[in-house]
Amino acid sequence: MAGSALSAVDALLARELERFEREHPRSLELAREAEASLLQGVPMPWMVRWAGGFPVFAAEAAGARFRDVDGHEYVDFCLGDTAAMTGHSPEPTVRAIEEQARRGITLMLPSEDALVVSRELARRFGLPRWQFALTATDANRFAIRLARELTGRPKILVFNWCYHGTVDETFATLDGDRVVEREGSIGKPVPLEETTRVVEWNDVEDLEREVVQGDVACVLTEPALTNIGIVLPEPGFHEALREITRATGTLLIVDETHTICAGPGGYTAAHGLEPDLLTIGKPIAGGIPAAAYGFSEDVASRLEAMLPTDERADVGGIGGTAAANVLSLAAMRATLEEVLTDEAFARMIELGERFETGVAEAIERHGLPWHVTRLGCRVEYLFRAERPRNGAEAAAGGDAELDRLMHLYMLNRGILMTPFHNMALMSPATTAADVDAHTEAFDEAASELAS
Ligand SMILES: Cc1ncc(COP(=O)(O)O)c(C=O)c1O
């Protein structure tokens, strides 16, 4: 950005910070009190990352909106960073949770819902067999372990600047040709050279070079990167990825946790991908912790021939006491059958298009060197003119100050964007008026920054 615009960022940030603090006295009070009993004053590490210097404390949420402890109402485009993509507390899910909670919460026994949900996941994603976990992180962790066991190979391959949850092997980035610890990663268990190969997204040549080494059990990837901004695959990339992994006996794990935004069967169904394993978590139970991982028939039968069914079954590093609990399965069933429906996706994607158009027009109107990208009902703006081709380009294009200002600017005008990047998600409860409220605030910010 031009120097004049950069100095505008500082001045605007100071003004917005002052307004935020003035208008959120109760959140500030709670944030100060929390310092005594919560590590870093927050219940979970990422909650330190809110733009106002202290987090907004939530009072209640419903649909696409929430209210804070100071009485402000917000349009929520963060939606729990996809965990509430269903909208907050969707009625069918709440009803199922209420009913199930009175009939048992967790048993270490299967319920009939497990069959219904696995069939529905099979219909949506095209993989015939499924298992359940509590988080997408766990689903990824279990998928990786199974891939190692099946192939007898030690390493995984991920793409530079990926994110798949708190999975040790994935906290790796590229420094030139070297695999290094991702900035900020805490307490790595073993040197990454022993566990991880990393290549740039969209780079078929490098992918092939690393996979043919013969020590890669699986490639773990989102079908489009969504955690360093949205970086879409170039034409032919997925075909090449599938061909190379098949040719080398490397398993392909597709993580649909965020890219479910592309449609009812995620990017996989929308683009006819054929992964060996697929993982998904976050919104599939309407906000109740739940995740699932699916297998191709080939992988499922190979696993069944190999996995123990005796007393060793519970100590293999896969599963968990509360995984597949009957409450989360009831919530998944209701969410898949009645909330994240085909019709809901059609509306959500239409709203995504409206959001994208509003932002693109404002960028154009104010002549800012920014752009906007969309994947289904997920929209993201980046403060650079060119679309990044890969994770390194996307990471290099970040602008921490401007990023903070935009989040705060929105927050002060009753709009919550996803932290860490400028991402917005549409839920079945989001309305055109909600989208237009963002467009108006975005236009106001763009106009101040361009002047
Ligand atoms: C693509 C992807 N996979 C997995 C995860 C992990 O999800 P969770 O933190 O719910 O385990 C995330 C979280 O942001 C994600 O973006």
The ligand as an SDF file (V2000), in Angstrom:
LIG
                    3D

 16 16  0  0  0  0  0  0  0  0999 V2000
   -9.0130  -27.5350    7.4110 C   0  0  0  0  0  0  0  0  0  0  0  0
   -9.0430  -27.7550    8.8910 C   0  0  0  0  0  0  0  0  0  0  0  0
   -8.9340  -28.9960    9.3610 N   0  0  0  0  0  0  0  0  0  0  0  0
   -8.9800  -29.2610   10.6780 C   0  0  0  0  0  0  0  0  0  0  0  0
   -9.1300  -28.2490   11.5860 C   0  0  0  0  0  0  0  0  0  0  0  0
   -9.1810  -28.5710   13.0580 C   0  0  0  0  0  0  0  0  0  0  0  0
  -10.4270  -28.3760   13.5900 O   0  0  0  0  0  0  0  0  0  0  0  0
  -10.6120  -28.4790   15.1660 P   0  0  0  0  0  0  0  0  0  0  0  0
   -9.8260  -27.3270   15.7350 O   0  0  0  0  0  0  0  0  0  0  0  0
  -12.0740  -28.3370   15.3700 O   0  0  0  0  0  0  0  0  0  0  0  0
  -10.0650  -29.7830   15.5850 O   0  0  0  0  0  0  0  0  0  0  0  0
   -9.2490  -26.9360   11.1600 C   0  0  0  0  0  0  0  0  0  0  0  0
   -9.4090  -25.8230   12.1160 C   0  0  0  0  0  0  0  0  0  0  0  0
   -9.4080  -24.6600   11.7990 O   0  0  0  0  0  0  0  0  0  0  0  0
   -9.2000  -26.6820    9.7680 C   0  0  0  0  0  0  0  0  0  0  0  0
   -9.2900  -25.4410    9.2830 O   0  0  0  0  0  0  0  0  0  0  0  0
  1  2  1  0
  2  3  1  0
  2 15  2  0
  3  4  2  0
  4  5  1  0
  5  6  1  0
  5 12  2  0
  6  7  1  0
  7  8  1  0
  8  9  2  0
  8 10  1  0
  8 11  1  0
 12 13  1  0
 12 15  1  0
 13 14  2  0
 15 16  1  0
M  END
$$$$
